[in-house]
């Protein structure tokens, strides 16, 4: 279980095809690789961890999560690469009086900008999330929401003073957002 507060940060130009294995309950940056599956080109959050972004601006830009050639790992598969900039599993992110921008990032499979596997996102006190100009090969150009694997809901809460924007993202299915699984509660 980790709680991390992020302020005045730019996560830029992370390119991930292979990195060390993640701990079961961890927050890490610039790794994005578990075994032979890539998860989170710039930020990987899992195991009931919490990210708090308060009174600041955080930008994820030009992050690339790409499958290595099959020869590199023997069984590399582009279908196992999730979240060009951010991968979240059963964790939460709180954006409080802040701006979070996820832009110009890509994944060779799902969630060009962000991939949520269970967990929650809360926008409060004039928070703004802008997910723009991201690309995924298959599903969720801007954002992919999945509740099948974790068997837990994804909840996105936005108060009346905050905003959540998806624009100019691209992929085969769900250019802005693709949702699959048990239930999604949000805008």
N, CA and C of each residue as an Amber inpcrd file, in Angstrom:
protein
   561
   0.8500000  -1.1770000   0.0000000   0.0000000   0.0000000   0.0000000
   0.8900000   1.2320000   0.0000000   0.7360000   2.0740000  -0.9910000
   1.5420000   3.2920000  -1.0840000   0.6380000   4.4930000  -1.2830000
   0.9820000   5.6160000  -0.6780000   0.3040000   6.8840000  -0.9120000
   1.3660000   7.8540000  -1.3900000   1.1480000   8.4290000  -2.5720000
   2.1270000   9.3180000  -3.1770000   1.4410000  10.6210000  -3.5600000
   2.0270000  11.7560000  -3.1830000   1.5380000  13.0600000  -3.6080000
   2.4720000  13.5710000  -4.6940000   1.8810000  13.9710000  -5.8280000
   2.6690000  14.4400000  -6.9750000   2.4130000  15.9310000  -7.1510000
   3.4820000  16.7290000  -7.2820000   3.3360000  18.1570000  -7.5330000
   4.3090000  18.5940000  -8.6210000   3.8650000  19.5520000  -9.4310000
   4.6960000  20.1900000 -10.4580000   5.5910000  19.2190000 -11.2140000
   4.9930000  18.2360000 -11.8350000   5.7680000  17.1820000 -12.4820000
   5.3550000  17.0080000 -13.9380000   6.3310000  16.7440000 -14.7770000
   6.0810000  16.3650000 -16.1620000   6.6980000  14.9910000 -16.3700000
   5.8650000  14.0250000 -16.7540000   6.3380000  12.6850000 -17.1210000
   6.4060000  12.7000000 -18.6460000   7.6000000  12.7400000 -19.2000000
   7.7370000  12.9700000 -20.6290000   8.7120000  11.9870000 -21.2570000
   8.3780000  11.5770000 -22.4910000   9.2670000  10.7750000 -23.3280000
   9.7230000   9.4660000 -22.6980000   8.8490000   8.8280000 -21.9300000
   9.1600000   7.4840000 -21.4440000   8.8340000   6.5160000 -22.5810000
   9.7480000   5.6750000 -22.9250000   9.5240000   4.6640000 -23.9340000
   9.8200000   3.3150000 -23.3180000   8.8420000   2.4550000 -23.2520000
   9.0260000   1.2180000 -22.5140000   8.7630000  -0.0020000 -23.3710000
   9.7230000  -0.8980000 -23.4020000   9.4840000  -2.2210000 -23.9640000
   9.9020000  -3.2990000 -22.9790000  10.7960000  -3.0050000 -22.0590000
  11.2310000  -4.0130000 -21.0900000  11.8190000  -3.3300000 -19.8570000
  11.3410000  -3.7250000 -18.6950000  11.8270000  -3.1780000 -17.4320000
  11.7140000  -4.2350000 -16.3530000  12.2190000  -3.9560000 -15.1430000
  12.1480000  -4.9550000 -14.0760000  10.7110000  -5.2600000 -13.6470000
  10.5220000  -6.4140000 -13.0480000   9.2130000  -6.8130000 -12.5420000
   8.7920000  -5.8880000 -11.4020000   7.4870000  -5.5540000 -11.3660000
   6.9500000  -4.6760000 -10.3410000   6.6450000  -5.4430000  -9.0630000
   6.6920000  -4.7460000  -7.9460000   6.2600000  -5.3170000  -6.6790000
   4.7360000  -5.3900000  -6.6710000   4.1250000  -6.2860000  -5.8920000
   2.6720000  -6.4470000  -5.8890000   1.9100000  -5.2000000  -5.4620000
   2.4220000  -4.4190000  -4.5270000   1.7750000  -3.1970000  -4.0740000
   2.7520000  -2.0570000  -4.2740000   2.6600000  -1.3970000  -5.4080000
   3.7150000  -0.4410000  -5.7220000   3.2310000   0.6920000  -6.6030000
   3.9560000   1.7700000  -6.5380000   3.8290000   2.8780000  -7.4700000
   5.2180000   3.0620000  -8.0500000   5.3310000   3.0250000  -9.3650000
   6.6420000   3.1860000  -9.9740000   6.5140000   4.0060000 -11.2410000
   7.6000000   4.6130000 -11.6750000   7.5610000   5.4420000 -12.8660000
   8.5410000   4.9370000 -13.9040000   8.1450000   5.0930000 -15.1620000
   9.0290000   4.7790000 -16.2690000   9.3560000   3.3060000 -16.4270000
   8.5570000   2.4240000 -15.8890000   8.8660000   1.0040000 -15.9660000
   7.9290000   0.3070000 -16.9330000   6.6810000   0.1480000 -16.5640000
   5.6740000  -0.3520000 -17.4780000   5.8080000  -1.7770000 -17.9470000
   6.5180000  -2.6280000 -17.2310000   6.6850000  -3.9800000 -17.7330000
   6.5660000  -4.9840000 -16.6020000   5.7010000  -5.9840000 -16.7690000
   5.5740000  -7.0480000 -15.7790000   5.7170000  -8.3500000 -16.5310000
   6.7440000  -9.1050000 -16.2100000   6.9720000 -10.3380000 -16.9490000
   7.1290000 -10.0060000 -18.4200000   6.1990000 -10.4780000 -19.2500000
   6.2730000 -10.1080000 -20.6590000   5.1070000  -9.2100000 -21.0610000
   4.4450000  -8.5820000 -20.0840000   3.3310000  -7.6830000 -20.3780000
   3.6900000  -6.2730000 -19.9680000   3.4500000  -5.3230000 -20.8420000
   3.7130000  -3.9250000 -20.5310000   2.5000000  -3.2780000 -19.9040000
   2.6880000  -2.6020000 -18.7920000   1.5810000  -1.9470000 -18.0990000
   2.0430000  -0.6020000 -17.5650000   1.6420000   0.4720000 -18.2450000
   1.9700000   1.8210000 -17.8140000   3.3030000   2.3150000 -18.3160000
   3.2870000   3.0180000 -19.4460000   4.5310000   3.5080000 -20.0340000
   5.2980000   4.4850000 -19.1520000   4.5830000   5.3130000 -18.3510000
   5.2570000   6.2790000 -17.4820000   4.9520000   6.0600000 -16.0100000
   3.7450000   5.5700000 -15.6770000   3.3630000   5.3930000 -14.2750000
   2.5340000   4.1300000 -14.1150000   2.9160000   3.3060000 -13.1480000
   2.2420000   2.0380000 -12.8640000   1.7890000   2.0800000 -11.4010000
   0.4740000   1.9530000 -11.1670000  -0.0900000   2.0400000  -9.8170000
  -0.8870000   0.7680000  -9.5640000  -0.6480000   0.0890000  -8.4200000
  -1.3990000  -1.1320000  -8.1380000  -1.4680000  -1.3990000  -6.6410000
  -2.3070000  -2.3700000  -6.2670000  -2.3630000  -2.8560000  -4.8910000
  -2.8800000  -1.8640000  -3.8850000  -4.0520000  -1.2540000  -4.1500000
  -4.6720000  -0.2970000  -3.2250000  -3.8030000   0.9230000  -2.9460000
  -2.9530000   1.2910000  -3.8670000  -2.1530000   2.4960000  -3.7330000
  -3.0040000   3.7090000  -4.0790000  -2.5550000   4.8880000  -3.6500000
  -3.2950000   6.1130000  -3.9320000  -2.3390000   7.1900000  -4.4230000
  -2.7220000   7.8460000  -5.5070000  -1.9980000   9.0010000  -6.0240000
  -2.8500000  10.2210000  -5.7090000  -2.2360000  11.2580000  -5.1310000
  -2.9310000  12.5070000  -4.8380000  -2.2390000  13.6210000  -5.5990000
  -3.0000000  14.3260000  -6.4160000  -2.4860000  15.4790000  -7.1530000
  -3.2590000  16.6790000  -6.6160000  -2.5820000  17.5630000  -5.8840000
  -3.2620000  18.6530000  -5.1890000  -2.5660000  19.9900000  -5.4430000
  -3.3770000  20.9850000  -5.8640000  -2.9110000  22.3630000  -6.0680000
  -1.7100000  22.4530000  -7.0140000  -1.7820000  21.7410000  -8.1350000
  -0.6440000  21.7200000  -9.0570000  -1.1030000  21.3350000 -10.4630000
  -0.1700000  21.2110000 -11.3650000  -0.4180000  20.7290000 -12.7250000
   0.5530000  19.5840000 -12.9830000   0.0310000  18.4570000 -13.4660000
   0.8500000  17.2930000 -13.7870000   0.5750000  16.9220000 -15.2380000
   1.6370000  16.7320000 -16.0110000   1.5050000  16.4370000 -17.4370000
   2.2060000  15.1220000 -17.7630000   1.4890000  14.2280000 -18.4500000
   2.0630000  13.0140000 -19.0290000   2.0590000  13.2430000 -20.5340000
   3.2220000  13.2890000 -21.1590000   3.2700000  13.5840000 -22.5870000
   4.3140000  12.7320000 -23.3020000   3.9760000  12.3290000 -24.5340000
   4.8950000  11.5830000 -25.4080000   5.4300000  10.2960000 -24.7940000
   4.5930000   9.5670000 -24.0780000   4.9890000   8.2830000 -23.5160000
   4.5420000   7.1730000 -24.4570000   5.3710000   6.1620000 -24.6280000
   5.0840000   5.0890000 -25.5700000   5.2590000   3.7480000 -24.8800000
   4.2390000   2.9350000 -24.9270000   4.3060000   1.5720000 -24.3990000
   4.1690000   0.6380000 -25.5900000   5.2480000  -0.0340000 -25.9330000
   5.2460000  -0.8330000 -27.1490000   5.7630000  -2.2480000 -26.8840000
   5.2120000  -3.1880000 -27.6110000   5.6350000  -4.5850000 -27.4800000
   6.9990000  -4.7690000 -28.1290000   7.8980000  -5.4950000 -27.4530000
   9.1890000  -5.7980000 -28.0760000   8.9840000  -6.8120000 -29.1920000
   9.9490000  -6.9510000 -30.0780000   9.8100000  -7.9810000 -31.1180000
   9.7420000  -9.3630000 -30.4710000   9.0540000 -10.2830000 -31.1310000
   8.9010000 -11.6320000 -30.5760000  10.2460000 -12.2740000 -30.2630000
  11.2480000 -11.9680000 -31.0200000  12.5590000 -12.5680000 -30.7930000
  13.1670000 -12.1380000 -29.4550000  12.7860000 -10.9470000 -28.9420000
  13.3660000 -10.4430000 -27.6980000  12.9400000 -11.2570000 -26.4840000
  11.6960000 -11.7090000 -26.4630000  11.1890000 -12.4290000 -25.2990000
  10.6650000 -13.8200000 -25.6300000  10.6640000 -14.1530000 -26.8770000
  10.1730000 -15.4670000 -27.2790000   8.6670000 -15.4990000 -27.4860000
   7.8980000 -14.9030000 -26.5800000   6.4390000 -14.9670000 -26.6820000
   5.7850000 -13.5860000 -26.6490000   6.4940000 -12.5220000 -26.9320000
   5.9200000 -11.1740000 -26.8490000   4.6360000 -11.0940000 -27.6590000
   3.6600000 -10.4350000 -27.1060000   2.3470000 -10.3600000 -27.7070000
   1.8160000  -8.9490000 -27.5360000   1.5130000  -8.2750000 -28.6560000
   1.0520000  -6.8920000 -28.5590000  -0.2610000  -6.7760000 -27.8050000
  -0.9730000  -7.8750000 -27.5840000  -2.2470000  -7.8200000 -26.8740000
  -2.0890000  -7.6930000 -25.3670000  -0.9070000  -7.5710000 -24.8600000
  -0.6920000  -7.4810000 -23.4140000  -0.0640000  -6.1530000 -22.9990000
  -0.2920000  -5.0990000 -23.7580000   0.3000000  -3.8040000 -23.4740000
  -0.7880000  -2.7810000 -23.1950000  -0.8470000  -2.3160000 -21.9340000
  -1.9590000  -1.5080000 -21.4490000  -1.4750000  -0.1840000 -20.8500000
  -2.0000000   0.9380000 -21.3310000  -1.7360000   2.2400000 -20.7310000
  -0.4610000   2.9060000 -21.1960000  -0.5610000   3.6750000 -22.2910000
   0.6180000   4.3570000 -22.8160000   1.3130000   5.2310000 -21.7870000
   0.5330000   5.9690000 -20.9780000   1.1120000   6.8010000 -19.9170000
   0.8770000   6.2130000 -18.5320000  -0.3800000   5.8360000 -18.2240000
  -0.7260000   5.3990000 -16.8670000  -1.4480000   4.0620000 -16.8960000
  -1.0490000   3.1540000 -16.0080000  -1.7720000   1.9130000 -15.7440000
  -2.1410000   1.9140000 -14.2650000  -3.4350000   1.7120000 -13.9680000
  -3.9260000   1.6340000 -12.5860000  -4.6280000   0.3110000 -12.3790000
  -4.3220000  -0.3670000 -11.2670000  -5.0180000  -1.6040000 -10.9230000
  -5.4700000  -1.5350000  -9.4680000  -6.7910000  -1.5500000  -9.2590000
  -7.3780000  -1.5600000  -7.9160000  -6.7780000  -0.4900000  -7.0170000
  -6.5750000   0.6960000  -7.5480000  -5.9960000   1.8110000  -6.8100000
  -6.8110000   3.0630000  -7.0870000  -6.4080000   4.1840000  -6.4930000
  -7.1700000   5.4110000  -6.6870000  -6.2600000   6.5800000  -7.0190000
  -6.8480000   7.5300000  -7.7350000  -6.1670000   8.7770000  -8.0390000
  -7.1340000   9.8980000  -7.6870000  -6.6530000  10.8860000  -6.9320000
  -7.4600000  12.0330000  -6.5240000  -6.8230000  13.2720000  -7.1300000
  -7.6070000  14.0170000  -7.8960000  -7.1510000  15.2690000  -8.4900000
  -7.9320000  16.3660000  -7.7880000  -7.2460000  17.1720000  -6.9760000
  -7.8730000  18.1760000  -6.1260000  -7.3220000  19.5570000  -6.4820000
  -8.2010000  20.4220000  -7.0250000  -7.8110000  21.7740000  -7.4120000
  -6.5390000  21.7430000  -8.2700000  -6.5080000  20.8160000  -9.2110000
  -5.3110000  20.5980000 -10.0320000  -5.7020000  20.2940000 -11.4710000
  -4.6950000  20.2540000 -12.3260000  -4.8910000  19.8820000 -13.7240000
  -4.0150000  18.6760000 -14.0330000  -4.6230000  17.6490000 -14.6140000
  -3.9110000  16.4550000 -15.0750000  -4.0910000  16.3770000 -16.5810000
  -2.9900000  16.4000000 -17.3050000  -3.0200000  16.3050000 -18.7640000
  -2.3040000  15.0260000 -19.1670000  -2.9810000  14.2220000 -19.9880000
  -2.3880000  13.0070000 -20.5500000  -2.4730000  13.1800000 -22.0600000
  -1.3280000  13.3360000 -22.7210000  -1.3530000  13.6950000 -24.1370000
  -0.2550000  12.9920000 -24.9370000  -0.5510000  12.8290000 -26.2180000
   0.4250000  12.3600000 -27.2090000   1.1440000  11.0810000 -26.7970000
   0.4220000  10.1740000 -26.1490000   1.0030000   8.9090000 -25.7190000
   0.3580000   7.7620000 -26.4730000   0.9810000   6.5770000 -26.4320000
   0.4310000   5.4550000 -27.1860000   0.7470000   4.1200000 -26.5470000
  -0.1030000   3.1400000 -26.8740000   0.0610000   1.7620000 -26.4300000
  -0.1730000   0.8550000 -27.6270000   0.6050000  -0.2120000 -27.7350000
   0.4110000  -1.1150000 -28.8670000  -0.8410000  -1.9710000 -28.7200000
  -1.5870000  -1.8400000 -27.6290000  -2.8490000  -2.5720000 -27.5410000
  -3.9910000  -1.7240000 -26.9910000  -4.1040000  -1.5290000 -25.6810000
  -5.2630000  -0.8310000 -25.1230000  -4.8520000   0.3250000 -24.2180000
  -5.7260000   1.3460000 -24.1880000  -5.5050000   2.4890000 -23.3100000
  -4.3160000   3.3280000 -23.7220000  -4.4560000   4.0350000 -24.8370000
  -3.3520000   4.8580000 -25.3310000  -2.8450000   5.8630000 -24.3110000
  -3.7850000   6.5100000 -23.6000000  -3.3990000   7.4560000 -22.5650000
  -3.3780000   6.8210000 -21.1920000  -4.4870000   6.1210000 -20.8520000
  -4.6360000   5.5780000 -19.5000000  -5.4480000   4.2980000 -19.5330000
  -5.1010000   3.3720000 -18.6510000  -5.8210000   2.0970000 -18.5170000
  -6.1770000   1.9180000 -17.0480000  -7.4760000   1.7760000 -16.7560000
  -7.9360000   1.5410000 -15.3760000  -8.5040000   0.1360000 -15.2680000
  -7.9120000  -0.6760000 -14.4140000  -8.3800000  -2.0310000 -14.1360000
  -8.8570000  -2.0190000 -12.6850000 -10.1640000  -1.7410000 -12.4970000
 -10.6840000  -1.5270000 -11.1540000 -10.1510000  -0.2090000 -10.6150000
 -10.6980000   0.2500000  -9.5050000 -10.1860000   1.4590000  -8.8650000
 -11.0760000   2.6660000  -9.0630000 -10.5430000   3.8300000  -8.7030000
 -11.3470000   5.0470000  -8.7590000 -10.5140000   6.2650000  -9.1270000
 -11.2310000   7.2620000  -9.6780000 -10.6590000   8.5650000  -9.9740000
 -11.6390000   9.5960000  -9.4400000 -11.1260000  10.5490000  -8.6380000
 -11.9620000  11.5940000  -8.0670000 -11.4350000  12.9500000  -8.5020000
 -12.3170000  13.7660000  -9.0750000 -11.9930000  15.1340000  -9.4450000
 -12.7900000  16.0480000  -8.5340000 -12.0960000  16.9550000  -7.8340000
 -12.7940000  17.8310000  -6.8960000 -12.1470000  19.2120000  -6.8510000
 -12.9410000  20.2130000  -6.4450000 -12.4490000  21.5880000  -6.2450000
 -11.7880000  22.1770000  -7.4940000 -12.5360000  22.2420000  -8.5840000
 -12.0690000  22.8450000  -9.8460000 -10.9500000  22.0470000 -10.5150000
 -10.9440000  20.7600000 -10.3160000  -9.9540000  19.9000000 -10.9720000
 -10.2840000  19.7720000 -12.4550000  -9.2620000  19.5340000 -13.2480000
  -9.4520000  19.3510000 -14.6870000  -8.5800000  18.1930000 -15.1600000
  -9.2090000  17.2510000 -15.8780000  -8.4730000  16.1740000 -16.5320000
  -8.6970000  16.3370000 -18.0240000  -7.6030000  16.3670000 -18.7810000
  -7.6850000  16.4940000 -20.2340000  -6.8440000  15.3720000 -20.8470000
  -7.5250000  14.4400000 -21.5220000  -6.8700000  13.3040000 -22.1710000
  -7.0040000  13.5280000 -23.6720000  -5.8860000  13.8220000 -24.3380000
  -5.9550000  14.2690000 -25.7230000  -4.7970000  13.7460000 -26.5790000
  -5.0980000  13.5050000 -27.8440000  -4.0990000  13.1450000 -28.8620000
  -3.3080000  11.8850000 -28.5270000  -3.9780000  10.8990000 -27.9150000
  -3.3650000   9.6080000 -27.6090000  -3.8170000   8.5760000 -28.6260000
  -3.1050000   7.4570000 -28.6980000  -3.4500000   6.4110000 -29.6500000
  -3.2200000   5.0290000 -29.0530000  -4.1780000   4.1410000 -29.2990000
  -4.0280000   2.7260000 -28.9590000  -4.3020000   1.9140000 -30.2100000
  -3.6280000   0.8080000 -30.3590000  -3.8200000  -0.0330000 -31.5340000
  -5.2390000  -0.5840000 -31.6050000  -5.7910000  -1.0330000 -30.4950000
  -7.0670000  -1.7230000 -30.5180000  -8.2060000  -0.9770000 -29.8310000
  -8.1640000  -0.8220000 -28.4960000  -9.2980000  -0.2870000 -27.7430000
  -8.8790000   0.8420000 -26.8040000  -9.7710000   1.8540000 -26.6890000
  -9.5530000   2.9440000 -25.7520000  -8.3950000   3.8470000 -26.1090000
  -8.5490000   4.6040000 -27.1910000  -7.4740000   5.5020000 -27.6140000
  -7.0510000   6.4620000 -26.5200000  -8.0400000   7.0770000 -25.8520000
  -7.7360000   7.9770000 -24.7440000  -7.6540000   7.2360000 -23.4240000
  -8.6860000   6.3900000 -23.1710000  -8.7820000   5.7200000 -21.8730000
  -9.5160000   4.3950000 -22.0200000  -9.0100000   3.3740000 -21.3650000
  -9.6340000   2.0510000 -21.3280000 -10.0360000   1.7650000 -19.8940000
 -11.3070000   1.3680000 -19.7050000 -11.8060000   0.9900000 -18.3820000
 -12.2000000  -0.4750000 -18.4430000 -11.6200000  -1.2820000 -17.5270000
 -11.8160000  -2.7280000 -17.5270000 -12.1150000  -3.1980000 -16.1060000
 -13.2320000  -3.8990000 -15.9300000 -13.5590000  -4.4500000 -14.6120000
 -13.6270000  -5.9720000 -14.6400000 -13.3400000  -6.5740000 -15.7610000
 -13.4250000  -8.0360000 -15.8740000 -12.3240000  -8.7090000 -15.0590000
 -11.0820000  -8.3020000 -15.2920000  -9.9330000  -8.9580000 -14.6790000
  -9.9050000  -8.7860000 -13.1600000 -10.1640000  -7.5710000 -12.6710000
 -10.0720000  -7.3210000 -11.2320000 -11.3440000  -7.6970000 -10.4840000
 -12.4460000  -7.8640000 -11.2080000 -13.7480000  -8.1610000 -10.6070000
 -14.1870000  -7.0520000  -9.6540000 -13.6900000  -5.8220000  -9.8710000
 -14.0740000  -4.6710000  -9.0570000 -14.5480000  -3.5480000  -9.9660000
 -15.4260000  -2.7030000  -9.4380000 -15.9310000  -1.5700000 -10.1920000
 -14.8570000  -0.5310000 -10.4480000 -15.0960000   0.2610000 -11.4730000
 -14.3420000   1.4880000 -11.6980000 -15.3130000   2.6180000 -11.4140000
 -14.9140000   3.5550000 -10.5660000 -15.7620000   4.6870000 -10.2260000
 -15.0190000   5.9740000 -10.5510000 -15.6340000   6.8170000 -11.3620000
 -15.0910000   8.1400000 -11.6450000 -16.0840000   9.1550000 -11.0910000
 -15.6310000   9.9590000 -10.1190000 -16.4840000  10.9640000  -9.4760000
 -15.9830000  12.3500000  -9.8470000 -16.8870000  13.1750000 -10.3530000
 -16.5290000  14.5300000 -10.7660000 -17.5090000  15.4930000 -10.1100000
 -17.0050000  16.4320000  -9.2910000 -17.9130000  17.3890000  -8.6760000
 -18.3290000  18.4460000  -9.7100000 -19.2780000  19.2810000  -9.3450000
 -19.8820000  20.2230000 -10.3000000 -18.9280000  21.3250000 -10.7480000
 -17.8150000  21.5440000 -10.0660000 -16.8670000  22.5760000 -10.4720000
 -15.7100000  22.0260000 -11.3040000 -15.6520000  20.7220000 -11.4840000
 -14.5250000  20.0910000 -12.1730000 -14.9070000  19.6420000 -13.5760000
 -13.9010000  19.2960000 -14.3850000 -14.1810000  18.8570000 -15.7560000
 -13.2770000  17.6970000 -16.1590000 -13.8270000  16.8820000 -17.0740000
 -13.1370000  15.7100000 -17.6000000 -13.3330000  15.7350000 -19.1100000
 -12.2510000  15.8740000 -19.8740000 -12.3520000  15.9930000 -21.3240000
 -11.5350000  14.9210000 -22.0280000 -12.1470000  14.3390000 -23.0610000
 -11.4740000  13.3930000 -23.9490000 -11.6270000  13.9480000 -25.3650000
 -10.5250000  14.2020000 -26.0530000 -10.6490000  14.6610000 -27.4370000
  -9.4170000  14.3050000 -28.2640000  -9.6340000  14.1610000 -29.5560000
  -8.6030000  13.8960000 -30.5530000  -7.7810000  12.6360000 -30.2820000
  -8.3970000  11.6210000 -29.6540000  -7.7430000  10.3320000 -29.4420000
  -8.1270000   9.3950000 -30.5790000  -7.3480000   8.3310000 -30.7980000
  -7.6680000   7.4250000 -31.9020000  -7.3320000   5.9730000 -31.5700000
  -8.0950000   5.0660000 -32.1590000  -7.8570000   3.6240000 -32.1050000
  -8.9550000   2.9360000 -32.9250000  -8.9880000   1.6200000 -32.9160000
  -9.9900000   0.8840000 -33.6820000 -11.3590000   0.9220000 -33.0170000
 -11.4370000   0.7010000 -31.7110000 -12.6990000   0.6970000 -30.9750000
 -12.6280000   1.6590000 -29.7970000 -13.5600000   2.6200000 -29.7250000
 -13.6130000   3.5590000 -28.6130000 -12.4730000   4.5470000 -28.6110000
 -12.4490000   5.4050000 -29.6080000 -11.3360000   6.3580000 -29.7190000
 -11.1480000   7.1920000 -28.4620000 -12.2500000   7.6570000 -27.8570000
 -12.1330000   8.4270000 -26.6240000 -11.9780000   7.5220000 -25.4250000
 -12.9970000   6.6430000 -25.2190000 -13.0140000   5.7510000 -24.0640000
 -13.6720000   4.4430000 -24.4600000 -13.1200000   3.3420000 -23.9760000
 -13.7010000   2.0160000 -24.1900000 -13.9180000   1.3990000 -22.8120000
 -15.1510000   0.9040000 -22.5820000 -15.4980000   0.3360000 -21.2790000
 -15.9220000  -1.1100000 -21.4690000 -15.3600000  -2.0160000 -20.6600000
 -15.7160000  -3.4170000 -20.7250000 -15.7590000  -3.9810000 -19.3080000
 -16.7280000  -4.8740000 -19.0390000 -16.7310000  -5.5530000 -17.7620000
 -18.0110000  -5.4580000 -16.9680000 -17.8650000  -5.5530000 -15.6460000
 -18.9880000  -5.6480000 -14.7390000 -19.7860000  -4.3590000 -14.6340000
 -19.1710000  -3.2930000 -14.1390000 -19.8870000  -2.0290000 -14.0420000
 -18.9370000  -0.8660000 -14.0030000 -19.4430000   0.2310000 -14.5130000
 -18.7100000   1.4810000 -14.5400000 -19.6540000   2.5370000 -13.9880000
 -19.1820000   3.3330000 -13.0380000 -20.0100000   4.3920000 -12.4680000
 -19.2810000   5.7030000 -12.7210000 -19.8810000   6.5710000 -13.4920000
 -19.2130000   7.8270000 -13.8080000 -20.0010000   8.6400000 -14.7910000
 -19.3450000   9.6350000 -15.3580000 -20.0460000  10.5600000 -16.2810000
 -20.4410000   9.8940000 -17.5830000
